[in-house]
Amino acid sequence: MYAPESVPSPALGDGRGAAEVVLESHFLLRAVFEEAPVGIGMLDPGFRFVRVNPKLAALNGIPAEAHLGRTPRELFPALPIDDLEAIWRRVLDTGKPVLGYEFCGETPAAPGKTRWWREDWFPVVAHGRVVGLAFVVAEVTEERRAGELQRLLVGIVGHDLRNPLAVITTSARLLFAGGLGAREADAVRRIDRAARRIEALARDLLDYTCMRGGGSLGVRPRPGADLSRIVEAAAEEARVAYPGVVLECSAGPDVQGEWDEDRLAQLAGNLLSNAAKYGTRGEPVVARVYADGDEVVLEVHNGGTPIPVERLPRVFDGLSQWTDERMRQGGIGLGLFICREIVRAHGGTIEIASTEADGTTVRVQLPRSAPGPDGGVATPRGAG
């Protein structure tokens, strides 16, 4: 927040006098200050309140007039005042703002309750010198609680769910090894298939939550990874999960590279599962792997109802749920989001084309060597 002389003077060509324009500007600024949905305040160099808007008074639980002339240290001893005053001194000394600082504590608005706030502090400059500081504050307690709940759920998915699933899949393999009748074998096969699908969903959810929380998708590229072998193994799993779907795989020569095999298996599994789930019954899902110069390409094609054109720009955004009958089997956004991030982590590109005439094709291009720092991009393409 800076002095009035730093703001361009209003134009007076509309016939109004200077005093009228200044008065109007005053009332406009006052209206913004009084009606803003966030807390706004000003402190003098001694950290005494000189201005407090109604929202800030409500956040603090103290009338606005009771703030004036008093310091936060006097009014709010349950806040981390030493840390806050150190930041305020830095703003006054440097004339530079401090943005997005989060802290917790208690105020009279909710005695005994720990709350979180996010604040921005700005120098107030008059006649070329810093004469105080202004700040904007928003409560983020619920946002913080949501983050804690998210971390708790991730822990549940990552440990409390995945461990029992591992027991189920291991037990299913042991039952198969012991020899079963046809009926029993079919039942155990369904159990194993369902457990693997839940395990894959849990893995995708963990990755999604990590990346949405600001993390990155970890990859461990190693030389000698064979994309054709990875895709064929993923196709075998998809054939078990979707026994009524025909999956055809073809591969050309020289389709090796420096990649993370586990992540590419996750990529291929997601793409083949989507194609099997949404393709036309009786029409094969086709996966092709071939070399293209310094890159290796994976294409997965299925027939069926195309992705709506208006949805194409967002298919990689994550958790996109579509309302038409084709999408009621589940949302494909999470899997495609994970696919995009896996490809980006390898420095590649992924695009999707979907039309009534040609069906849906996802095309992945991977450089053979480890990626640079910038990674690749994902591109949706609509009907032409």
N, C-alpha and C positions, 0 to 999 in steps of 0.2 A: 504494500500500500504506500503510495508516494504522495508528495505534496501537490496541492492544486495547480501550482505553476507548471508542473510536468504534463498536465492535461491540456490539449489544444483548446483555445478559446472558442466558445460557440459563435456561429455566424450571426451577425446582426442585420443581415440584409432583408429580413422578413418584416421590418418595421418595429420590432420590439426594442425597448431600451435595454441597456446593459444591466441595470438593476433587476429588471424583470427576468432576464435570462439567468442571471446568477441565482435569483430566488427559486426559479424553476429547477435549476440544477441541484440546489440544496434540497428541495423537497423530493426529487427523484432519488438522490443518494440516501436520504433518510428513509424513504420507502423501502429501498433495497435492504438497508441495514435492519429495519424493524421486521420485515416480512421474510427474510431469508430463512430457508428451512435448515440451515446449519448455524452453529454457534459462532458468533463473531465478537471479538473483544480487542481492546487496545490497552497496552501497559506503558507507563512512562519509564525513563531510564532507571528509576528505583524499583521497578516491577510493581508499581501500584496501578490498580485498575483506574482507567479514565473513561472507558466506554465499555458497555456490555449490552448486547442485544437480547430480546426476550427469549430466543431459543437457547442462548448460552445460560441465561438465568435459570431456565427450566432444567437444563442438563445438570447444573450445579446444585439446584434445590435451594437457592438463595435469591431473594429479590434483586433486581438489577441495581437499585440504588444502594443496597447494602454492600455491594462490591466496591463502590467508588472510594478511592483514597486508601484502600486496604490492599495487601499483597496476597497472592495465592498461598504463601507460607502461613499467613495468619488464618486464612479461611479454610484451607484444605490440608491439614497436617498429615492426612493419610495418603497423600499423593507423593510420588518420588521427587520432591521439590529440589533436592540438591542436583539431580540429573537435569531437571528442567531448567533451573537457573543457569547451569553451565551452558546449555544450548542458547538461552536468551542472551547471555553475555557475548557469545560468539556472533549472534546476529547483530547486536549493537556494535561490536568491535569491527566486524568485517563488512557490514552493510549488505550481506548476502543472505538470502532466505534459506530456511531449512524446511524441507517438505516431507510429508508422509511419515512423520515420527509417531510410533505407536507406544502407548504405555498404559498401565493399569493402576487402579487404586480405588478409593472410596470417596464419595462426596455426600453432603447432607441429603441429596435427592434420593439416595437409597442406602441408608446406614447399614453397615455390616455386609454389604454386597460388593464383591469385587467386579468392577466394570472396566471396559477397554475403550480407549479413544484414539483417534488418528488426528494429528494436528499439523497444520502448516503455519510457519511463522515468517513474517515479512518485516523488513525495516520500514519505519516511517521517516521520510526525509523531508525536511523543510529548510529552504534557503541553503541547500547544499550540504546539510549535515543531518546525521541520524538523531532524531529527537525521541524515539520510542520504538515500539514494535507492535504490530497488529497480528492477530492470529485467527485462523478458521479451524473449528473443531467439529468432528462428527463422531458419534458413538458407534463403535464396531463390536460391541459385546456379542451380539447374536452371530455376527460373521465369524468371530473367533470361536464361539461354541460350535458353529457348523463345521469349522475346520477341525476341531477336536473330535467331533463325532465322525467326520470323514476318516480321520486317522484311526479311530477305534474300529470302524467298519473294515478298513483296509487290513488291520491286524486280524480281524475275525476271518476275512476271506483268505488272507495269506497263510494263516496257521490253523485256526479252528475248523476251517472247511477243507482245506487242501489235504491235511493229514488224514482225516477219515476217508477221503476219496482215494488216497493212495492205498489204504488198507483194502478198500472195496476192489480196486483194479487188480491188486496183487492176489487177493483171494479168488477172483474170477479166473486168473491165469492158473492158479493151483488146481481149481476145479476142472478146468479143461485138461490139464496134464494128467489128472487121475482117471480120465475116461468117463464119459457120460453118454446116456442115451440121447436120441435125437431131440426129444422134447425138452429134457433138462439142459442140453447144450444150447438150444435156442433161447431158453430163459436166461441162462448165464451170459450169453452173448448180448442180449438186450441190456442186462445190468451193466456189463462192461462198457457198452456203447454209451449209455446214458451217463455213466460216471466220467468217461472221457470228455463228453461234451460239456459237462459242468466244470470239469477241470480247465478246459480251454477257455470257457467264459470267465472263470475266476482269474486266470492269467491275464486275459485281455482287460478285465476290470481293474486289476492292480496296475497294469501299464497305463491305462487311461487316467486313473486317479493320480498317479505319480506325475504324469505330464501336465495335467490340468492344474496341478499344484505348483507348477514351475520347474519340475524336474525334467530330466531328459531320458530318452530311451537308451539304455546301455547296450552296446554291441561289442563283440569280441571277434573281429575278423581274423581268419586264419587261411593261409594259402591252401590250395588244393580242394576247395569246396566244389562239388559237382552239382549244378543246379538241376540237371535231368534226374539224378538219383534222388535229390530232395523232393522234387515234385512228384515222382512216381511213388515215393513212400507216403506222401500226403494223400495222393489219390487212393492208395490202398486203404488208408484210414477212412477216407470219405466214402468209399464203396461199402465199408462195413456200416457206417452211420446212415447211409442212404442206399439201402439194398435195391431199391427199384430204379435207380438212376445209373445209366451207362456213362462211365468216364473214360474218355480216350486220351492217351498221352502220346506225344511224339517228340523226339529230340534229335537235333542235328549234332555234328561233331564239334569239339572244341568249345564246350560250355562250362568251363571251370573258371574259378576266380578266387579272390581273397575276400571271403565273406564270413559272416557268423551263421553257421549252419542251423543252429537252433532257431534263430530269428527268421531265417528264410523258410524253415519248415512251418513256423507260425504264420508267415505271410501266405505261403502256398495253401496251407490248411484253411485259412479264412477265405481266400478267393474261391477255392473249390467248393467249400461248404455253401457260400453264398450262391454260387452258380447252380449247385445241385438243388438248393432250397427253392430258388425262384425261377429255374428254367422250366421249359415246357416238358411235361411228362411224355416220355417216349422219344424225346429228342436228346441226343448225347451232349454231354458237356465235354468240350474239347480244350485240352491244354497243350500248348506248343512251346518248346524251348529251342532257341537257335542263336547262333552267334551273329553279331552285326558289328564287324570291325573290332574296336576296342571295348565293345559292350556285349552283354548277353541279354537276350530278351525273353520274357515269359509272357505269353498271351493266354488268357482264359476266356472262353466264349460259351455263352448259353443263349438259347432262344427264349421265347416267352414275351410277356408284356414288357415293353421298354420302361426304363426309369423316366418319370415325367420330366419334361424339359426344364420346368421351373425348379426341380429338385437337384438337377445336375451340379449347379455351382456349389451345393452344400453337402454333397454325398461324402466328402472326406472330413467333415467338420466334427463328427462324433455324436452319438446318441440321437440321430435323426430318426424320428418315428413317423411313418407315413400312414395315412388313414385309409387308403384304398384297400380292397380285398387282398391284393397281392402282398401287401406288407403286414397284414395282421398276424402272420406267423412269427413276427418279431422284427426288431429294428436292425437294419444292416449297417447303420452309421457307425456303431462302435467298432466293428471288425474292420471297416474300411479306414477309419481313423488310425487304427493300429497299423494297418498295412502301409498307409502313407508315411507314418513315422519310421517304420522299419526301412522303407525304401530311402527316405531322406537320410537316415543315419548311415546308409551305405553310399551316399552321394549320388543316388539315382533319381529317376523320375517315374511317376505313375499317372496314367490317364485312363479315363473311362469314356467309351462311346456307346450310345444306346439309341437305337431307332427301331421302328416297327418292322422295317424291311430286313434289317441285318441282325437284329437281336442286340445283345449286350456283350461288349468285349472290354476287358481290362488289360491294359498293356503296361508292363513293367520293364524298364531299361536299367541295367546295373552295370556300372563300370567294373572292369575286372580287378582293379587295384583298390586299396583302401581309400576311403573318401578324404577330400580336403575339409577344411573347417566350415565351409558354407553349406555343404550338403546339396540336395536337389530340390525339386519343386513338384507339386502335384497339380495336374491339370484336368478338369472335367471338360468334355466336349459334348455338345448337344447335337440334335438332329440337324442336318444341313439341307 
